[in-house]
Amino acid sequence: MTVETKIETVQSTGSCCSADGPCHDTGTGAQAGGVTTVYQVSGMTCGHCEGAVSSEISEIAGVTSVKAVAATGLVTVVSDAPLDEDAVRAAVDEAGYELVGRA
């Protein structure tokens, strides 16, 4: 894949993968605007873990986007304003994982 093709693919699909690829963006990626914060979460091992963490954090008021990656333990959160870290910690705890802190 050339750089130009990759850029066109990302612009049209939101992902560098094909629409049926395993890492196709499902709309939970970072959005333009807002505050982006990356957190380190321990204990995530699979897609189910990513979904559980994303779901709980998404319920925090002002959150517009969450992208959790089990392989790295990183969770990228886009929100209207900076989030209270205690609220993020509580959401991650509710999902059954541990918030290590900001990455």
WOZIJO-V933385 format. One record per residue. N is the residue number from 0. RES is the residue in one small letter. PSI is psi in whole degrees, 0 to 359 (* if undefined). Layout:
n = {N & N}
res = {RES & RES}
psi = {PSI & PSI}
This chain:
n = {0 & 1 & 2 & 3 & 4 & 5 & 6 & 7 & 8 & 9 & 10 & 11 & 12 & 13 & 14 & 15 & 16 & 17 & 18 & 19 & 20 & 21 & 22 & 23 & 24 & 25 & 26 & 27 & 28 & 29 & 30 & 31 & 32 & 33 & 34 & 35 & 36 & 37 & 38 & 39 & 40 & 41 & 42 & 43 & 44 & 45 & 46 & 47 & 48 & 49 & 50 & 51 & 52 & 53 & 54 & 55 & 56 & 57 & 58 & 59 & 60 & 61 & 62 & 63 & 64 & 65 & 66 & 67 & 68 & 69 & 70 & 71 & 72 & 73 & 74 & 75 & 76 & 77 & 78 & 79 & 80 & 81 & 82 & 83 & 84 & 85 & 86 & 87 & 88 & 89 & 90 & 91 & 92 & 93 & 94 & 95 & 96 & 97 & 98 & 99 & 100 & 101 & 102}
res = {m & t & v & e & t & k & i & e & t & v & q & s & t & g & s & c & c & s & a & d & g & p & c & h & d & t & g & t & g & a & q & a & g & g & v & t & t & v & y & q & v & s & g & m & t & c & g & h & c & e & g & a & v & s & s & e & i & s & e & i & a & g & v & t & s & v & k & a & v & a & a & t & g & l & v & t & v & v & s & d & a & p & l & d & e & d & a & v & r & a & a & v & d & e & a & g & y & e & l & v & g & r & a}
psi = {129 & 164 & 319 & 318 & 319 & 317 & 316 & 319 & 314 & 317 & 324 & 330 & 345 & 7 & 154 & 357 & 162 & 165 & 332 & 11 & 163 & 339 & 27 & 134 & 125 & 19 & 7 & 11 & 176 & 143 & 158 & 145 & 167 & 187 & 126 & 126 & 137 & 128 & 153 & 125 & 131 & 149 & 347 & 132 & 350 & 181 & 324 & 318 & 314 & 315 & 319 & 314 & 314 & 317 & 314 & 316 & 326 & 337 & 350 & 133 & 132 & 348 & 129 & 342 & 141 & 135 & 110 & 140 & 108 & 321 & 327 & 341 & 10 & 139 & 117 & 124 & 129 & 131 & 163 & 327 & 165 & 140 & 151 & 121 & 330 & 325 & 320 & 317 & 317 & 320 & 316 & 318 & 317 & 326 & 345 & 21 & 177 & 127 & 117 & 321 & 193 & 144 & *}
